[in-house]
Amino acid sequence: MKVTFPVAITPANLLASNVSEEDLPAWQAGVTYAVAQRVISERRIWEAVKAGKGQPPSDNPEYWVDLGATNRWAMFDQKVGSQSRRATPIVVEFAPGIVSDVAVLNVDAESALLELRDGGEVVWRSERDLRTGEVIVNWFDYFFSEFRNRTDVIFTGVPPYAQGVLTLTVAKPVNDVAVGEVLVGRSMTFGQTQISPRLGITDYSRKEADAWGDYFVVERAFSRRMSVSVLVDNRLVDEVYRLLNKHRATPLIWSADDERFSSLIVYGFYRSFDIVVAHHTHSFCSLDIEGLT
């Protein structure tokens, strides 16, 4: 079981991006805005719900409604469901400091390439093929079944370069590519995932039936759930307990087995945890994890 502690990607360390912003004006204090006008402020899109002048969007919910991050910043907004999208490829360059892992979540692409540069020279690179043939088990499936790509991937083992610059390239041969979330940080492996982890989702869609039994369905976001038991070395029990306490209100990247199952990667909070000091050398830590939408 590995947990990664993300660092924020901000205008200060996002060096370049080929993802364009929406064609909207930036909010200005001296402009009078009518209802339904849209502006960009603090890397987010806002729509006026009340005419006014001089009301900053983030501080005045009675005047503005938040429509979400802009296209360029959707991949850094802590929402897995919102995506940055453009014609292939997406290329972003950032300098987060010393990190060990880069997670790319809810991606629609066929390949992802991560390169680390120091002084302009490539000192490390890793490429992941997101195409998967796991559902192709016979010739009928090869010709007629839907081909699925891997949607979540974690790059591990990034060398520790304090002044290093990371370049992420996400691509496929044609059409648009999309990235839901890019998360970078240092990771810690605090134990071995035990067999029988439990996976699920929490669906926020609206499903209601009228008096005649006809259903009215509105599709909304969902979040992942994961319950795991981890075998922890007793020498790490105090550290695991301290870290879980410290990050109880911080979204983290939880990876139970990202090499074989991308569904065992969850970005979110733990709802509860229990540590049972069961043996002389090892303990068991049970985690219930709730993902972000």
Rosetta blueprint (number, residue, H / E / L):
1 M L
2 K E
3 V E
4 T E
5 F E
6 P E
7 V E
8 A L
9 I L
10 T L
11 P L
12 A L
13 N L
14 L E
15 L E
16 A E
17 S E
18 N L
19 V L
20 S L
21 E L
22 E L
23 D L
24 L L
25 P L
26 A E
27 W L
28 Q L
29 A L
30 G L
31 V L
32 T E
33 Y E
34 A L
35 V L
36 A L
37 Q L
38 R E
39 V E
40 I E
41 S E
42 E L
43 R L
44 R E
45 I E
46 W E
47 E E
48 A E
49 V L
50 K L
51 A L
52 G E
53 K E
54 G L
55 Q L
56 P L
57 P H
58 S H
59 D H
60 N L
61 P L
62 E L
63 Y L
64 W E
65 V E
66 D E
67 L E
68 G E
69 A E
70 T L
71 N L
72 R L
73 W L
74 A H
75 M H
76 F H
77 D L
78 Q L
79 K L
80 V L
81 G L
82 S L
83 Q L
84 S E
85 R E
86 R E
87 A E
88 T L
89 P L
90 I E
91 V E
92 V E
93 E E
94 F E
95 A L
96 P L
97 G L
98 I L
99 V L
100 S L
101 D E
102 V E
103 A E
104 V E
105 L E
106 N L
107 V L
108 D E
109 A L
110 E L
111 S E
112 A E
113 L E
114 L E
115 E E
116 L E
117 R E
118 D E
119 G L
120 G L
121 E E
122 V E
123 V E
124 W E
125 R E
126 S E
127 E E
128 R E
129 D E
130 L L
131 R E
132 T L
133 G L
134 E L
135 V L
136 I L
137 V L
138 N L
139 W H
140 F H
141 D H
142 Y H
143 F H
144 F H
145 S L
146 E L
147 F L
148 R L
149 N E
150 R L
151 T L
152 D L
153 V E
154 I E
155 F E
156 T L
157 G L
158 V L
159 P L
160 P L
161 Y L
162 A L
163 Q L
164 G L
165 V E
166 L E
167 T E
168 L E
169 T E
170 V E
171 A E
172 K L
173 P L
174 V L
175 N L
176 D E
177 V E
178 A E
179 V E
180 G L
181 E E
182 V E
183 L E
184 V E
185 G E
186 R E
187 S E
188 M E
189 T E
190 F L
191 G L
192 Q E
193 T E
194 Q L
195 I L
196 S L
197 P L
198 R E
199 L E
200 G E
201 I E
202 T E
203 D E
204 Y L
205 S L
206 R E
207 K E
208 E E
209 A E
210 D L
211 A L
212 W L
213 G L
214 D L
215 Y E
216 F E
217 V E
218 V E
219 E L
220 R L
221 A L
222 F E
223 S E
224 R E
225 R E
226 M E
227 S E
228 V E
229 S E
230 V E
231 L E
232 V E
233 D E
234 N H
235 R H
236 L H
237 V H
238 D H
239 E H
240 V H
241 Y H
242 R H
243 L H
244 L H
245 N H
246 K H
247 H L
248 R L
249 A L
250 T L
251 P L
252 L E
253 I E
254 W E
255 S E
256 A L
257 D L
258 D L
259 E L
260 R L
261 F L
262 S H
263 S H
264 L H
265 I E
266 V E
267 Y E
268 G E
269 F E
270 Y E
271 R E
272 S E
273 F E
274 D E
275 I E
276 V E
277 V L
278 A L
279 H L
280 H L
281 T L
282 H E
283 S E
284 F E
285 C E
286 S E
287 L E
288 D E
289 I E
290 E E
291 G E
292 L L
293 T L
